[in-house]
Amino acid sequence: MNVADKKRLLREMLFARRFEERCYEAYVERKIGGFLHLYPGEEACAHGVLEAARPGHDYVITGYRDHIHAIKCGADPKKVMAELYGRETGSSRGRGGSMHIFDVANRFMGGYALVGGPFPLAAGIGKAIQMKGGDEISICFLGDAANNQGTFHESLNMAKLWNLPVLYVCENNLYGIGTRIDRSTAVVDQYKRVSGYNIPSAQEDGQDVEKVYKAARKAIDHVRSGKGPYFLELLTYRYRGHSMSDSNAYRAKAEERMWSKRDPLIILRDRLIEDGKFTKEEFKAIDSDILDEIEDEVIAFAEQSPDPVVADLRKYVLAEDDPYVNGGAH
């Protein structure tokens, strides 16, 4: 990864951080409703993995903490924000909200509210790729708590049995809602859990985007070469609660302070500065530009976009033999 790539990644991660922080503010202002799960602290995971992949070519699927994965895949941040606002110009035309960002054109196959739901869908995408003979891969992001679902074990077993081109990425932020991983999971090191399915795996520092990128390159090369699935565990930490309804009172302040010192943005920024390739003044200037872009373009687009039309309530709903459709009986 050259210096130009590192600087670009730093800007992308900083944009992600400011985007999510602005989502928080909009939620408090009651401009965003429903559920909202934010990504600050985990930026190196999505950016490191997808930098090593082929966004827009490879298929990506994840859980409900999905805004940044979609944007890194190529989704327009304005449309993502409009979706959070519930507007007609949103990525799902305001019908999905935060947990259901979707961008078919960029092969981002959605965020899903059901914990563990994306595992079998990722395997199904992998099977479709295999049957068509393509060189794409299916990338499935999910948190550590999802790995206790039955779909995790069933899907990984089938993925290996059929040697499917699937990369499973565990963003291990140590908590499932408010429960710490060592209180809910017998095997804390998630990468060890897939040994029963004969799937190669690795564990990496999810706060260092360069380390994530290197580990992801190895994993993706394995999957794309036809050797079957791979499981990559990234050790990370979310700086906010599980969702906006989470008071975050269950985490020790000392733990939070420790992880704040390993901020993925600061790690990369300071490394560039130490190498003489960057300055804090440049960082501040980029940050200022990003804040202006989010306010003047992203937020403005969302707030100026129209609400969905009530008459279109059923427009995107498939219902066969529905008595309420086409003038049927009421």
C-alpha positions as CSV (number, residue, x, y, z in Angstrom):
1,M,0.0,0.0,0.0
2,N,1.6,3.3,-1.1
3,V,1.5,6.6,0.6
4,A,-1.3,7.9,-1.7
5,D,-3.5,4.9,-0.8
6,K,-2.9,5.4,2.9
7,K,-3.9,9.1,2.7
8,R,-7.0,8.2,0.7
9,L,-7.9,5.5,3.2
10,L,-7.4,8.0,6.1
11,R,-9.8,10.4,4.4
12,E,-12.3,7.7,3.8
13,M,-12.2,6.6,7.4
14,L,-12.4,10.1,8.7
15,F,-15.4,10.7,6.4
16,A,-17.0,7.6,7.8
17,R,-16.4,8.8,11.4
18,R,-17.9,12.2,10.7
19,F,-20.8,10.7,8.7
20,E,-21.8,8.5,11.7
21,E,-21.4,11.3,14.2
22,R,-23.7,13.4,12.1
23,C,-26.2,10.5,12.1
24,Y,-26.1,10.5,15.9
25,E,-26.9,14.3,15.9
26,A,-29.7,13.9,13.4
27,Y,-31.2,11.1,15.5
28,V,-31.1,13.2,18.6
29,E,-32.8,16.0,16.6
30,R,-35.5,13.4,15.7
31,K,-34.8,13.7,12.0
32,I,-33.8,10.0,11.9
33,G,-36.2,7.5,13.5
34,G,-36.3,3.8,14.2
35,F,-33.1,1.9,15.0
36,L,-29.7,3.3,14.5
37,H,-26.4,1.3,15.1
38,L,-23.3,3.3,14.6
39,Y,-19.7,2.3,13.5
40,P,-17.2,4.7,15.1
41,G,-14.2,2.8,16.2
42,E,-14.5,0.0,13.7
43,E,-13.6,1.9,10.5
44,A,-10.4,0.0,9.8
45,C,-12.4,-3.3,9.4
46,A,-14.7,-2.4,6.5
47,H,-12.1,-0.2,4.8
48,G,-9.2,-2.6,5.2
49,V,-11.1,-5.6,3.9
50,L,-12.9,-3.9,1.0
51,E,-9.7,-2.1,0.0
52,A,-8.3,-5.6,-0.6
53,A,-11.4,-6.7,-2.5
54,R,-13.1,-5.4,-5.6
55,P,-15.9,-3.2,-4.5
56,G,-18.7,-3.1,-7.1
57,H,-17.5,-6.4,-8.4
58,D,-17.5,-8.7,-5.4
59,Y,-20.8,-9.1,-3.5
60,V,-20.9,-7.8,0.1
61,I,-23.5,-8.4,2.8
62,T,-23.7,-7.5,6.4
63,G,-25.8,-7.0,9.5
64,Y,-27.5,-3.9,10.8
65,R,-24.4,-1.8,11.4
66,D,-24.2,-1.2,7.7
67,H,-23.9,2.4,6.5
68,I,-20.1,2.5,6.1
69,H,-19.9,-0.9,4.3
70,A,-22.4,0.4,1.7
71,I,-20.5,3.6,1.2
72,K,-17.1,1.8,0.8
73,C,-18.8,-0.4,-1.8
74,G,-19.7,2.7,-3.8
75,A,-23.1,3.7,-2.4
76,D,-23.7,7.5,-2.6
77,P,-23.5,8.9,1.0
78,K,-26.3,11.3,0.1
79,K,-28.6,8.5,-0.7
80,V,-27.6,6.6,2.4
81,M,-28.4,9.6,4.6
82,A,-31.6,10.2,2.7
83,E,-32.6,6.6,3.5
84,L,-31.9,7.2,7.2
85,Y,-34.2,10.2,6.9
86,G,-36.9,8.0,5.3
87,R,-36.9,10.0,2.1
88,E,-37.9,8.9,-1.4
89,T,-34.4,9.5,-2.7
90,G,-32.9,7.1,-0.2
91,S,-31.1,3.9,-1.3
92,S,-34.2,1.9,-0.5
93,R,-36.6,4.8,-1.3
94,G,-37.1,5.5,2.4
95,R,-38.7,2.1,3.0
96,G,-35.7,0.3,4.7
97,G,-34.1,2.8,7.1
98,S,-30.8,2.3,8.9
99,M,-30.7,-1.5,9.1
100,H,-31.7,-2.1,5.4
101,I,-29.3,-0.1,3.2
102,F,-29.1,-1.7,-0.2
103,D,-27.2,-0.9,-3.4
104,V,-27.6,-3.6,-6.1
105,A,-25.6,-1.6,-8.7
106,N,-22.6,-1.7,-6.5
107,R,-23.3,-5.3,-5.4
108,F,-23.9,-4.3,-1.8
109,M,-26.6,-6.9,-1.0
110,G,-27.9,-5.3,2.1
111,G,-27.8,-4.8,5.8
112,Y,-30.1,-7.2,7.7
113,A,-31.8,-6.8,11.0
114,L,-31.9,-10.5,11.9
115,V,-28.8,-11.5,13.9
116,G,-27.1,-14.3,11.9
117,G,-29.4,-13.8,8.9
118,P,-26.6,-12.9,6.4
119,F,-24.7,-16.2,6.9
120,P,-26.9,-18.4,4.7
121,L,-27.5,-15.5,2.2
122,A,-23.7,-15.1,1.8
123,A,-23.4,-18.8,1.1
124,G,-26.3,-18.7,-1.4
125,I,-24.5,-15.8,-3.2
126,G,-21.3,-17.9,-3.2
127,K,-23.2,-20.8,-4.7
128,A,-24.6,-18.6,-7.4
129,I,-21.1,-17.3,-8.3
130,Q,-19.8,-20.9,-8.4
131,M,-22.6,-22.1,-10.7
132,K,-22.1,-19.2,-13.1
133,G,-18.4,-19.6,-13.1
134,G,-17.6,-16.0,-12.2
135,D,-14.4,-14.7,-10.5
136,E,-16.4,-12.7,-7.9
137,I,-16.4,-13.6,-4.2
138,S,-19.1,-13.2,-1.5
139,I,-18.0,-11.2,1.5
140,C,-20.0,-11.5,4.7
141,F,-19.5,-9.1,7.6
142,L,-21.0,-9.9,11.0
143,G,-20.3,-9.3,14.7
144,D,-19.1,-11.8,17.2
145,A,-22.5,-12.3,18.9
146,A,-24.0,-13.5,15.6
147,N,-21.6,-16.5,15.7
148,N,-23.7,-18.1,18.4
149,Q,-26.6,-18.5,16.0
150,G,-27.3,-21.8,14.3
151,T,-27.1,-20.2,10.9
152,F,-23.4,-19.6,11.5
153,H,-22.6,-23.3,11.9
154,E,-25.0,-24.5,9.2
155,S,-23.8,-22.1,6.7
156,L,-20.0,-22.6,7.3
157,N,-20.5,-26.4,7.1
158,M,-22.2,-26.0,3.7
159,A,-19.7,-23.4,2.5
160,K,-16.9,-25.8,3.1
161,L,-18.7,-28.9,1.9
162,W,-19.4,-27.1,-1.5
163,N,-16.1,-25.2,-1.4
164,L,-17.9,-21.9,-1.9
165,P,-16.1,-18.6,-2.7
166,V,-17.1,-16.9,0.6
167,L,-15.1,-14.7,3.0
168,Y,-16.6,-14.5,6.4
169,V,-15.4,-11.4,8.3
170,C,-16.1,-11.3,12.1
171,E,-15.9,-7.8,13.4
172,N,-15.3,-8.8,17.0
173,N,-16.1,-5.7,19.1
174,L,-16.3,-7.8,22.3
175,Y,-20.0,-7.2,23.0
176,G,-23.3,-8.6,21.9
177,I,-25.6,-5.7,22.8
178,G,-24.6,-5.3,26.5
179,T,-23.1,-8.8,27.1
180,R,-19.4,-9.2,27.0
181,I,-18.2,-12.0,24.8
182,D,-16.6,-14.0,27.7
183,R,-20.0,-14.2,29.4
184,S,-21.8,-15.6,26.3
185,T,-19.3,-17.6,24.3
186,A,-17.4,-20.6,25.3
187,V,-14.6,-20.1,22.8
188,V,-13.7,-16.4,22.9
189,D,-11.2,-16.5,20.0
190,Q,-13.7,-16.6,17.1
191,Y,-11.3,-17.7,14.4
192,K,-10.8,-21.0,16.3
193,R,-14.5,-21.9,16.1
194,V,-14.3,-22.7,12.4
195,S,-11.7,-25.4,12.7
196,G,-14.5,-28.0,13.1
197,Y,-15.4,-27.2,9.5
198,N,-11.9,-27.4,8.2
199,I,-12.0,-23.8,7.1
200,P,-8.7,-21.8,7.2
201,S,-8.9,-18.8,9.5
202,A,-6.9,-15.9,11.0
203,Q,-7.2,-13.3,13.7
204,E,-5.9,-9.7,13.2
205,D,-5.8,-6.3,14.9
206,G,-9.0,-4.6,13.6
207,Q,-7.8,-1.2,14.6
208,D,-4.9,-1.1,12.2
209,V,-6.1,-0.7,8.7
210,E,-2.8,-1.7,7.2
211,K,-2.8,-5.0,9.1
212,V,-6.4,-5.6,8.2
213,Y,-5.6,-4.9,4.5
214,K,-2.7,-7.4,4.6
215,A,-4.7,-10.1,6.3
216,A,-7.6,-9.5,3.9
217,R,-5.4,-9.8,0.9
218,K,-4.3,-13.2,2.0
219,A,-7.8,-14.3,2.7
220,I,-9.3,-12.9,-0.5
221,D,-6.5,-14.5,-2.6
222,H,-7.4,-17.8,-1.0
223,V,-11.1,-17.5,-1.7
224,R,-10.8,-16.1,-5.2
225,S,-8.3,-18.8,-6.3
226,G,-11.0,-21.5,-5.8
227,K,-9.8,-22.9,-2.5
228,G,-13.1,-22.4,-0.8
229,P,-14.2,-20.3,2.2
230,Y,-12.0,-18.4,4.7
231,F,-12.8,-16.9,8.1
232,L,-11.1,-13.6,9.2
233,E,-11.6,-12.3,12.8
234,L,-10.8,-8.7,13.4
235,L,-10.5,-7.5,17.0
236,T,-12.1,-4.1,17.2
237,Y,-14.2,-1.9,19.5
238,R,-17.3,0.3,19.0
239,Y,-17.0,3.7,20.7
240,R,-20.8,4.1,21.2
241,G,-23.4,1.8,22.6
242,H,-24.9,-1.1,20.7
243,S,-27.6,1.2,19.3
244,M,-29.0,4.6,20.1
245,S,-31.2,3.0,22.8
246,D,-28.1,1.7,24.6
247,S,-27.0,3.7,27.6
248,N,-23.6,2.0,27.4
249,A,-23.5,1.8,31.2
250,Y,-22.2,-1.8,31.3
251,R,-18.6,-1.1,30.0
252,A,-15.8,-0.1,32.3
253,K,-14.4,3.4,31.7
254,A,-10.8,2.1,31.9
255,E,-11.6,-0.3,29.1
256,E,-13.1,2.5,27.0
257,R,-10.1,4.7,27.6
258,M,-7.7,1.9,26.6
259,W,-9.4,1.3,23.3
260,S,-9.7,5.1,22.6
261,K,-5.9,5.1,22.6
262,R,-6.1,2.6,19.7
263,D,-8.3,4.7,17.5
264,P,-7.9,3.4,13.9
265,L,-7.8,7.0,12.5
266,I,-5.1,8.1,14.9
267,I,-3.0,5.0,14.3
268,L,-2.8,5.6,10.6
269,R,-2.5,9.4,10.9
270,D,0.4,9.2,13.4
271,R,2.1,6.6,11.3
272,L,2.1,8.9,8.3
273,I,3.3,11.8,10.4
274,E,6.1,9.8,11.8
275,D,7.1,8.8,8.3
276,G,7.3,12.4,7.3
277,K,4.4,12.0,4.8
278,F,1.7,14.0,6.5
279,T,1.1,16.7,9.1
280,K,-1.5,17.5,11.7
281,E,-2.4,20.7,9.8
282,E,-3.2,18.6,6.7
283,F,-5.4,16.3,8.8
284,K,-7.3,19.3,10.3
285,A,-7.8,20.7,6.8
286,I,-9.2,17.4,5.5
287,D,-11.4,17.2,8.5
288,S,-12.8,20.7,7.9
289,D,-13.5,19.8,4.2
290,I,-15.3,16.6,5.2
291,L,-17.5,18.4,7.8
292,D,-18.5,21.0,5.1
293,E,-19.2,18.3,2.6
294,I,-21.4,16.3,5.0
295,E,-23.3,19.4,6.0
296,D,-23.6,21.2,2.6
297,E,-24.1,18.2,0.4
298,V,-25.1,15.0,2.4
299,I,-27.4,16.5,5.0
300,A,-28.8,19.2,2.6
301,F,-29.7,16.5,0.1
302,A,-31.5,14.4,2.7
303,E,-33.4,17.3,4.2
304,Q,-34.4,18.7,0.9
305,S,-35.6,15.3,-0.5
306,P,-39.3,14.5,-0.6
307,D,-41.1,12.1,1.7
308,P,-42.4,8.9,0.1
309,V,-45.9,9.3,-1.4
310,V,-48.6,7.5,0.6
311,A,-50.2,6.3,-2.7
312,D,-47.1,4.3,-3.4
313,L,-47.4,2.3,-0.2
314,R,-47.8,-1.0,-2.1
315,K,-45.6,-0.1,-5.1
316,Y,-42.6,-2.2,-4.0
317,V,-44.5,-5.0,-2.4
318,L,-45.0,-8.3,-4.2
319,A,-48.3,-9.9,-3.2
320,E,-49.7,-12.7,-5.4
321,D,-53.5,-13.4,-5.2
322,D,-53.9,-10.5,-2.8
323,P,-57.6,-9.7,-2.5
324,Y,-56.7,-6.1,-1.7
325,V,-54.8,-5.6,-5.0
326,N,-56.3,-4.6,-8.4
327,G,-59.7,-3.8,-7.1
328,G,-60.3,-7.1,-5.3
329,A,-62.7,-7.7,-2.4
330,H,-62.2,-5.6,0.7
